[in-house]
Structures are given as structure tokens and as C-alpha cells.
């Protein structure tokens, strides 16, 4: 199975010492089916990156972040 683009992108940013700043909807929210997930990442150079995932990819991205 190939990895979702959003997870590959997040792994690359984390490997570059970027930190997850915010996840929408918040991880503390109940795990009802979420159709859109947005992860905001802050990098050492001060730039922020936004990763957005939809449907099945959104669920996989939330699970990836939960298991970090």
C-alpha cells in the first residue's frame, strides 16, 4: 500500500525539525468521522506549513499524528 501524500509530507517536515503547531479539528475531539483535517507545522526558519487531507486520507493522517 502506498503512503498518503499528506503523511509523506508531514514525515519530511518532522525530519527537518519542524514541529506540529495545531491540528484542526483538535485531537481531543471525539473520533467521529472527520472529512477534513488540517495540520499546521512550524519550522525552525519561522515559516509555517499547512497540510490538508480529506476523507480516508484525513483519518490516516489523524492516526499517524496520534501515534507520534
Backbone as a chain_set.jsonl record, in Angstrom:
{"seq": "XXXXXXXXXXXXXXXXXXXXXXXXXXXXXXXXXXXXXXXXXXXXXXXXXXXXXXXXXXXXXXXXXXXX", "coords": {"N": [[0.849, -1.187, 0.0], [0.574, 2.187, -0.833], [1.797, 5.189, 0.676], [-0.117, 7.887, 1.975], [-0.038, 11.158, 0.52], [-0.128, 13.372, 2.272], [0.833, 12.325, 4.699], [3.426, 11.555, 3.99], [4.471, 14.068, 3.404], [4.259, 15.308, 5.926], [5.997, 13.665, 7.435], [8.431, 14.312, 6.205], [8.687, 17.044, 6.876], [8.805, 16.848, 9.685], [11.178, 15.439, 9.93], [12.888, 17.435, 9.201], [13.11, 18.887, 11.477], [10.82, 20.36, 12.059], [7.903, 21.339, 13.9], [4.734, 20.17, 15.013], [2.19, 22.435, 15.175], [-0.563, 22.971, 15.31], [-3.651, 21.161, 15.094], [-6.51, 20.684, 13.256], [-9.736, 19.351, 13.018], [-9.339, 19.538, 16.634], [-7.322, 17.037, 18.289], [-8.342, 16.125, 20.669], [-10.979, 16.11, 20.337], [-13.906, 14.128, 19.862], [-13.682, 10.981, 18.174], [-15.345, 11.035, 15.916], [-16.407, 10.566, 12.551], [-14.243, 12.283, 10.541], [-14.033, 14.521, 7.918], [-12.251, 16.374, 6.883], [-8.977, 17.27, 7.634], [-6.668, 19.485, 9.024], [-3.324, 20.231, 9.374], [-1.071, 22.273, 10.967], [2.226, 23.256, 10.715], [5.189, 24.31, 12.272], [8.274, 25.516, 11.303], [11.888, 25.508, 11.872], [12.965, 27.764, 10.603], [11.077, 29.656, 10.952], [8.941, 29.695, 9.261], [5.593, 28.686, 8.452], [3.89, 25.721, 7.615], [1.143, 24.241, 5.959], [-0.799, 21.385, 5.998], [-3.28, 19.626, 4.406], [-5.836, 17.212, 4.509], [-8.23, 14.919, 3.15], [-11.206, 12.961, 3.701], [-10.6, 9.501, 3.632], [-7.858, 9.795, 3.705], [-7.644, 11.833, 5.579], [-8.425, 10.54, 7.934], [-6.335, 8.652, 8.142], [-4.158, 10.393, 8.447], [-4.748, 11.636, 10.911], [-4.541, 9.379, 12.573], [-1.83, 8.78, 12.212], [-0.598, 11.056, 13.382], [-1.569, 10.786, 15.971], [-0.177, 8.549, 16.814], [2.424, 9.408, 17.048]], "CA": [[0.0, 0.0, 0.0], [1.36, 3.419, -0.88], [1.515, 6.115, 1.754], [-0.803, 9.11, 1.554], [0.818, 12.315, 0.295], [-0.076, 14.228, 3.463], [1.689, 11.685, 5.698], [4.796, 11.672, 3.484], [4.846, 15.472, 3.555], [4.446, 15.566, 7.347], [7.227, 12.977, 7.843], [9.57, 15.097, 5.705], [8.785, 18.249, 7.692], [9.254, 16.458, 11.021], [12.596, 15.08, 9.793], [13.599, 18.711, 9.086], [12.977, 19.515, 12.802], [9.616, 21.171, 12.197], [7.038, 20.875, 14.985], [3.298, 20.342, 14.801], [1.704, 23.564, 15.967], [-2.011, 22.893, 15.518], [-4.401, 20.19, 14.298], [-7.941, 21.01, 13.214], [-10.248, 19.575, 14.362], [-8.405, 19.11, 17.678], [-7.244, 15.597, 18.549], [-9.124, 15.782, 21.845], [-12.369, 15.96, 19.91], [-14.264, 12.721, 19.706], [-13.233, 10.433, 16.899], [-16.397, 10.896, 14.925], [-15.816, 10.6, 11.206], [-13.784, 13.609, 10.159], [-13.815, 14.549, 6.472], [-11.135, 17.26, 6.552], [-8.029, 17.508, 8.724], [-5.641, 20.455, 8.682], [-2.204, 20.232, 10.305], [-0.193, 23.422, 10.796], [3.557, 22.876, 11.174], [6.111, 25.435, 12.397], [9.64, 25.078, 11.009], [12.919, 26.296, 12.559], [13.209, 29.042, 9.923], [9.971, 30.546, 11.274], [7.842, 29.534, 8.305], [4.586, 27.678, 8.776], [3.398, 24.911, 6.504], [-0.175, 23.685, 6.23], [-1.09, 20.142, 5.293], [-4.712, 19.342, 4.482], [-6.195, 15.888, 3.995], [-9.672, 14.71, 3.038], [-11.818, 11.632, 3.79], [-9.781, 8.4, 4.147], [-6.532, 10.341, 3.982], [-7.769, 12.591, 6.825], [-8.422, 9.556, 9.021], [-4.983, 8.103, 8.231], [-3.287, 11.445, 8.965], [-5.028, 11.75, 12.356], [-3.958, 8.194, 13.228], [-0.368, 8.934, 12.183], [-0.241, 12.054, 14.387], [-1.901, 10.218, 17.283], [0.837, 7.551, 17.156], [3.766, 10.003, 17.132]], "C": [[0.891, 1.246, 0.0], [0.896, 4.355, 0.225], [0.816, 7.356, 1.201], [0.19, 10.261, 1.459], [0.964, 13.156, 1.551], [0.836, 13.643, 4.54], [3.149, 11.773, 5.27], [5.316, 13.09, 3.692], [5.126, 15.803, 5.025], [5.725, 14.89, 7.854], [8.46, 13.775, 7.423], [9.772, 16.345, 6.556], [9.286, 17.925, 9.098], [10.733, 16.075, 11.006], [13.464, 16.331, 9.684], [13.481, 19.539, 10.369], [11.819, 20.492, 12.92], [8.745, 20.539, 13.293], [5.579, 21.11, 14.628], [2.811, 21.423, 15.752], [0.222, 23.412, 16.301], [-2.609, 21.833, 14.594], [-5.87, 20.567, 14.397], [-8.683, 19.901, 12.505], [-9.287, 19.011, 15.404], [-8.466, 17.6, 17.922], [-8.079, 15.202, 19.746], [-10.609, 15.649, 21.523], [-12.668, 14.484, 19.735], [-13.878, 12.252, 18.309], [-14.394, 10.148, 15.951], [-15.742, 11.011, 13.557], [-15.506, 12.028, 10.807], [-13.471, 13.585, 8.673], [-12.641, 15.414, 6.045], [-10.277, 17.431, 7.798], [-6.98, 18.488, 8.21], [-4.577, 20.434, 9.777], [-1.323, 21.435, 9.966], [1.133, 23.084, 11.461], [4.445, 24.123, 11.177], [7.534, 24.918, 12.238], [10.653, 25.996, 11.687], [13.195, 27.657, 11.907], [12.082, 30.054, 10.144], [8.793, 30.441, 10.331], [6.855, 28.485, 8.808], [4.159, 26.988, 7.489], [2.034, 24.367, 6.912], [-0.379, 22.458, 5.358], [-2.57, 19.86, 5.487], [-4.98, 17.989, 3.849], [-7.714, 15.718, 4.061], [-10.029, 13.232, 3.149], [-10.88, 10.577, 4.37], [-8.385, 8.884, 4.515], [-6.552, 11.131, 5.296], [-7.72, 11.655, 8.022], [-7.017, 8.997, 9.228], [-4.015, 9.127, 8.825], [-3.495, 11.629, 10.465], [-4.419, 10.582, 13.115], [-2.444, 8.289, 13.283], [0.065, 9.905, 13.282], [-0.492, 11.503, 15.793], [-0.8, 9.255, 17.747], [2.254, 8.11, 17.229], [4.307, 9.959, 18.547]], "O": [[1.854, 1.325, 0.762], [-0.258, 4.31, 0.651], [1.121, 7.815, 0.1], [1.148, 10.328, 2.23], [2.065, 13.608, 1.866], [1.538, 14.388, 5.223], [4.02, 12.038, 6.099], [6.459, 13.288, 4.106], [6.099, 16.489, 5.339], [6.464, 15.494, 8.632], [9.416, 13.9, 8.187], [10.902, 16.672, 6.919], [10.11, 18.659, 9.642], [11.457, 16.355, 11.961], [14.644, 16.299, 10.034], [13.721, 20.746, 10.355], [11.832, 21.364, 13.789], [8.852, 19.344, 13.569], [5.232, 22.121, 14.017], [2.995, 21.338, 16.966], [-0.201, 23.687, 17.423], [-2.145, 21.63, 13.472], [-6.404, 20.748, 15.491], [-8.255, 19.529, 11.412], [-8.506, 18.109, 15.101], [-9.516, 16.974, 17.78], [-8.495, 14.048, 19.842], [-11.391, 15.143, 22.327], [-11.764, 13.686, 19.486], [-13.766, 13.054, 17.381], [-14.406, 9.126, 15.265], [-14.624, 11.513, 13.444], [-16.396, 12.876, 10.742], [-12.724, 12.722, 8.212], [-12.088, 15.215, 4.964], [-10.79, 17.703, 8.883], [-6.468, 18.339, 7.1], [-4.885, 20.599, 10.958], [-0.885, 21.595, 8.826], [1.17, 22.676, 12.622], [4.456, 24.892, 10.216], [7.954, 24.0, 12.943], [10.326, 27.129, 12.038], [13.612, 28.595, 12.586], [12.113, 31.159, 9.604], [7.748, 31.041, 10.579], [7.227, 27.531, 9.492], [4.081, 27.602, 6.425], [1.805, 24.069, 8.084], [-0.163, 22.489, 4.146], [-3.059, 19.855, 6.616], [-4.432, 17.657, 2.798], [-8.385, 16.298, 4.914], [-9.257, 12.362, 2.744], [-10.406, 10.738, 5.494], [-7.802, 8.442, 5.505], [-5.576, 11.099, 6.047], [-7.05, 11.943, 9.014], [-6.558, 8.879, 10.365], [-3.146, 8.769, 9.619], [-2.526, 11.762, 11.212], [-3.842, 10.772, 14.186], [-1.835, 7.921, 14.288], [0.994, 9.61, 14.034], [0.304, 11.74, 16.701], [-0.524, 9.16, 18.943], [3.197, 7.351, 17.451], [5.422, 10.416, 18.796]]}, "num_chains": 1, "name": "protein.A"}
